[in-house]
Amino acid sequence: FLQLVRLGIRTADDPLIVDSVAVIDQVLQRDLPQGPSWRRYNYDGYGQKPDGSAFDGTGEGRCWPILTGERGHYELAAGRDPLPFIEAMEKFANVGGMLPEQLWDTDDLPDGKMKRGGPTGAAMPLCWAHAEYANLVRSHKDGVCVDRIEPVYQRYGKAKTGSKIEMWTLAHQLQRIAQGKTLRIITEKAATIHWSFDGWATANDLETRDAEFGCWFGDLPSDQLRAGEHIVFTILWQARWEGTDFQVAIQ
């Protein structure tokens, strides 16, 4: 999700971004001797085993230096200094300047087999991590994320231009949409949307259109509705009804 900030689609102070960062820090951040780093996700099974033995299809995912670079870009976008994250990445490298894929992020193991903040037995160098380091150094010099697409940032980050369409699918069933939005029903094949704005006192049918990239869609004129009103609809798949009435509230 931090890529949304780097590209300029969302600003660093977007409430959803800020709240997500707080959760990530609570669950995935580890403070290592060289600086902070993060695991990819909770219950990651790709990495060294707790005893330091190699990944053999099972293991425990550890911190990735590349994610320290990712956070540095976010801090820069938020108007803060990314230099501590650059320095942490440099300290994560070995004497030859190579960055590892993962870092040992728990207590040292006996006999120096694994040391906290040191490389695990994962790939080293990880070119992806080196590219992230180079990008962060350049971004720090320029004062702006090198990945930011300026027209995108001006439209969505700065002007905060929104979409007038909310998309609903069987896998992503919206419960409510903002007043003035059009509800777009997306299906995996051609269908008829049977819908009503007055609790089935009256009903209408809408044939979906082929989007020409593996899905069909139909737009309900929900932008006409007031806050507190509801859309109710179901789906007819040729000769088979979905068998469920779906409801979306206007707020």
N, C-alpha and C positions, 0 to 999 in steps of 0.2 A: 504493500500500500504506500510505502514511502516513495515509490517510483512515480506516483501521482504528483507528488510535490516536486521531484526533480524535473519532471517534464513540463511543469507549469500548469497542470490541470487543476490542482488544488494548492492552496496556500498552506504554509507551515502552521498557521494558527487556526485552520479549519477545525471546528470542534470534534468532528469524527476522527481526524488525524491525531489531534492532541490526546483524545481519550484512548485511541488505539495504541499510541506510543506508551501511555501509562501502563496499559495492560501488558504490552510486550516487555517493558522494563521489569515489571513485577514477576513475570513468568520466565523470561528467557535471558535476562542480563546476568553476567557474571563479572565481578570486579577482580581482575587479574593483576599480578605485580606490575605488568607493563602498562596497564590501562584497561578500560572496559571493553568487553566483547559480548557477543550474543550468540545463542544457539538458533538454529533455523526455526524450530517449532517444538512444542512439547511432545514427548514420547517419540522423538526421532530415534530410529533404530539403526541408523547408519553411522558407525564409528567404532572406536576401540571398546573392548569389553571393560567392565570395572576393574579387572585385574591387570589391564594393560595389554592383554593379548589381542591379536588382530581380528578385525571384522571378518566373519565367515558366513555372512547371511543374517547374522544377528549381532547386536552391539548396542552402543549408546551414543547418539549424536552429541558432539561437543561444540564448543564455540568456533566460529569461523571468522578469521581476520577480515574477510571481505565485508562482513556485516558491520565491523567497526568503521570501515570506509563509508558504507551506506549511511551510517548515523552521522558521520562527519558532514556529508552532503546535506542532510536534513538540518543539522545545526547551523550550517552556513545559510540555508534558505530561511531559517528562523531569525537571522540577524546575529547569531552568536559565532564565537571563534571556533573554526574547525581544526586549528593547529594541534590541540591535544590528541585528536583522533589520528592525525597524520603521524605524530610522534609515537603513538601507541602502535600503529602498524609497523613503523620502522623497528621498534623494539621487539615485535613479534617475529621479525626475520632472523635467520641464523647468521653465522659469521660470514657466510658467502652472500648475504643479502637476499636469500630466497624466502618467500612467504609460504607457509604451509597451508594446506586446506583447512585443517582443524587444529585446535589447541587443547592441551590437557587442562581441564578447568576445575579439577577437584584436588584433594590433597596429594602431595608427593607419594610415589610408590617406593618401597624399599629398594635399595641398591641403585638408586638413580634411574630406574627404568622409565619412569615418567615424572616430569616435574611440572608443577602448577605454572601455567602460562607458556610452557614449552610446546614444541610440536608433538603431535601424536604420530602414529605410523601411517597417517594418510598421505596423499600426494604432496610432494614438495619439489619444485615450486608449483604453485597453482597459478597459471598465467592469468586467470580471471581475477584473482586477488591483486596481482601486480597491475593489471589494467585499472582496477578500481583505485589503487593507490595513485597511479599517474593522473587519473581523472580528478581525484580529490586535490592533489597538489596544484593542478592547473586551475581548478575551480577556486581554490583559495587565492591564487594570484589574481584571477579575474574579478573576484568578489561576487561571483554568481555561478550557479551550477552549470557546468559545461554542457550537460544534457538538456538544459531548458530550451524548449522551442518557443521562441519569442511570440509569434502570432497566437499560439495556444495559450501562453501565459496572459497575454493582453486580453484575450476573449474570456477565458474561463477562470484564471487566477485573479486577475486584477478587476475586470469588469463583472466577474461572476455571472456570466451569461448562462442561464439554465435552459433545460429542454422543456418544451410544452407537452411532451409525451411521457407517460409512465407505462412501462412494459410489464405485462403479466404473462406468466407461463405456468404450466402445471407444476414445474419444479420450483417456481418462484412466485408464489401466490400472494400478491399484495393484499393487505387487509384494508388499506386506506390510501387515498391520494389527495393532494392539495386541490383546493377549488381552482377552476380554470384550466386544469390539465385534461388532456385527452388520454383515455385508457386504450392502450394497444394490446390486443390479445394475440399472442404468438403461439402457433401450433406446429407440430412436427409434420403434419400432412394436411391436405385440403379438408376443410370442415365448414359447418354452418354455425355461427354464433347466434343463439336464441337468447334475446336480452330484453330487459324491462327496466324502466326508471321509476315505476310506480307499484312495485311489489306484485307484478304479474296481473294488475288490472288491465293493462294492455301489454302487448308483446311485439317484438320486431325480429326479423331475421337478417343476418349479415353474412354474406359469403366471403370467406377469407381469400386473400390474393397471394399468388406465388411471389415470394421475395427473390427468387432465383438464386438463392444460396442455401438451399436445404431446409427452408422453413416457410410457413405461410402466416399471414397476419390480417387482422381486421381492426379498424379504429372505431371505438364507440364515442359518440359525441358528448362525452361526459363534461366537457368544458362549459356546457349550458347549465349544469346543476349548481345548486347552492350548498353551502356548508350544512351538514346534518342530513342531507339526502343520501340515497344509496343506489348503487348499480347492482342488479342481480342478473346472472346469466348462466347458461349451461351450453354444452357443446354437442352438436350432432355430427358424428363421424359417418358420413354416408347414411347407412341404415341403422346405425347403433348410437344410442344416446350415452353420454358420459355417465348419467345417473346421479349427478350431484349438482345442486344449485350453488354457485359461487357468488359471494357478496363482497362488494368493495364500497367502503364509506367515503364520503366527501368531507374533508375537514378544512 
